[in-house]
Amino acid sequence: MKILLVEDNQKLAEGLKKGLEQEAYAVDILFDGGAGERRILNRSEGYDLIILDIMLPTKNGLEVCAEIRKQNIMIPVLMLTAKDTTGDKIIGLDAGADDYLIKPFAFEELLARIRALLRRPKEITPNLLSVGELSLNSGGKELKIGDRAIPLTLREFSILEYFLRNPNQILTRDQILAHVWEFEFDSFSNVVDVHIKNLRKKLGTSYGKSLQTLRGLGYRFKI
């Protein structure tokens, strides 16, 4: 899953990014509200969740949230704020936020709020994805083929999850980079090809061949 974090406290933002990436999320950071709004309006399909601070330069988080809702962009929004009054919470929720977290907060609570938002609706983003004997549990970060657990790196897991959520669809290298890596990642890198090669090896003869290369187009997971 990919998250956009809009937070002007650089130390906090980088700390959250590091922690979330250790939990297998891909995270982009922006430091002001105007840039955040432009990114969301231009690339809304690239994100599964937005974490949005309220007090931001150029445009505050409430204004950003209200504007993207006006444009019918319904990505879940988790608001961050130092204000702890009922009135402030109501203002944030009325602007279109899905949840509200008070600073300072425990990282474990942030993770729990993120998991709850990404479970909505369950029928669209199920935790358990399966093809034959292959089963991937996105909640537990676990891949099994039959009864055998297959160890994956976090990047490999994210790539395979992306394929399983888009079976039989051709995914370009740029799409995979945009979904699994940061926005600024070098699109000329062969990192996608390397990870696909490693995934094939780990999936073995049963499912490695399902991960197909289409020259000049990209990859797909054929089921």
Helices and strands as residue ranges (DSSP letters): E 2-6, H 10-22, E 26-30, H 33-43, G 44-46, E 49-53, H 61-70, E 77-81, H 86-94, E 99-102, H 107-118, E 128-131, E 134-137, E 142-145, E 148-149, H 154-165, H 173-180, H 191-207, G 208-210, E 211-214, E 218-221
